[in-house]
Every structure is written in structure tokens, then in C-alpha cells.
Amino acid sequence: MPVSDVRKKFVARKVYRGSQVIFGERQHLREVLRSVQAAKLPRPRKEKESRQLQELIRTRTEELNRINPAWDRKYCQALNPQTTPQTLLKLAATLPASDFLLARALSEHPGAPAELLAKLGSHPYAAVRENVARHPNTSAETLRRLAEAPDEPLWFLVACNPSTPPDLRDRLRARMHSAAGTA
């Protein structure tokens, strides 16, 4: 392969930096900061590196808040199993489509109401739709819609969902056996 072809392979592509990426970066920076603070380093170096890391952490927090104001508070609420269905619905009402991490947390919440899961069932992020397909609070109507999605195999997750209506479950299980060649 000529050198010019190799370079084309590594040309920088625009990378989507959504809430998952930014949150992950911030968590990593916090770990690095703890490591620096625990390290036996000369005091001036330790202070300088700590300040730099704190600034990077602050910047990542600002980025999260630009995606969704008060992001940390909302994320903590979405992770808290005691958060009420009404609060989850309020969080979803202001959820930007680009906030994939908060959408994932909402779709995984054990108390997520069917109304919220119906909304998240058409989210642009596949992991959110997969969570909805397996969530026991998902309505039969939403499960039927997800089972018919032509572009992805959500029907398998719907077939395993305990809330799936028996007629749909039977049809999807037959489809699984057919796909496996064990009809």
C-alpha cells in the first residue's frame, strides 16, 4: 500500500463528543487527580498537576451542562431507584436527543413508567431502544412496535421481556426457532 493510502486511513474524522464520552473523560480525570494527589511528588509539581486536572474536570462539567443544564443533578436523579415516575417524566421532558447517557439511565430505571419508555422507544441511540425492549414496565403497544423494527433485531429482546403479550411472545419465539433452524 503506498504511503499516501496509509495516511488517508488515519485522517482524523469528526468524533461525536456526547454526554457518555464527556462523562467518561471526567471520571478518568478524577481518577488521575486522585492518583496525583496520592503520589509522592515534589509539592510544586503536585500542586501544578492538580490545578491542571481540576481545570480539565471543570471544563468537562461545563460541557455536560451545555448539553443539558444541571446535568449532574439530573443524572443522579435518574440513577436513584427512589426517584418517582413523575420526576423521571419531568427529566425526559427536557431531555436533549444528544444526551445519550441520561437517556440510558432513564431507560434503565426500575420505576420508569410506560409513558417514558414509549417515548424512549424511538430514541436515536440503539442502547436506549434495547433497554426499552427489555424493560418490564414497557407497554404491550411499545413492545409490538419495537418487535417490528425492520432495521434491528429488537424482537429478540422483546421475546424475552416478561411483559410481552403471550401472542406476540409465541410469534417471536417461533421466529427465533426458525432463525436458528430448529423450527
SULHU-V211801 format. One record per backbone hydrogen bond with DSSP energy under -1.0 kcal/mol. NH is the residue of the N-H (numbers start at 1). CO is the residue of the C=O. Records with the same first field share a line. If there is no record, write none. Layout:
NH->CO ; CO
This chain:
6->2
7->3
8->4
9->5
11->8
22->18
23->19
24->20
25->21
26->22
27->23
28->24
29->25
30->26
31->27
32->28
33->29
34->30
35->31
36->32
37->33
38->34
39->35
41->39
46->42
47->43
48->44
49->45
50->46
51->47
52->48
53->49
54->50
55->51
56->52
57->53
58->54
59->55
60->56
61->57
62->58
63->59
64->60
65->61
66->62
67->63
68->64
74->70
75->71
76->72
77->73
78->74
79->75
80->76
83->80
88->84
89->85
90->86
91->87
92->88
93->89
95->92
99->96
100->98
103->99
104->100
105->101
106->102
107->103
108->104
112->109
117->113
118->114
119->115
120->116
121->117
122->119
123->120
129->125
130->126
131->127
132->128
133->129
134->130
135->131
138->135
143->139
144->140
145->141
146->142
147->143
148->144
149->146
154->152
156->153
158->154
159->155
160->156
161->158
164->161
169->165
170->166
171->167
172->168
173->169
174->170
175->171
176->172
177->173
178->174
179->175
180->176
182->177
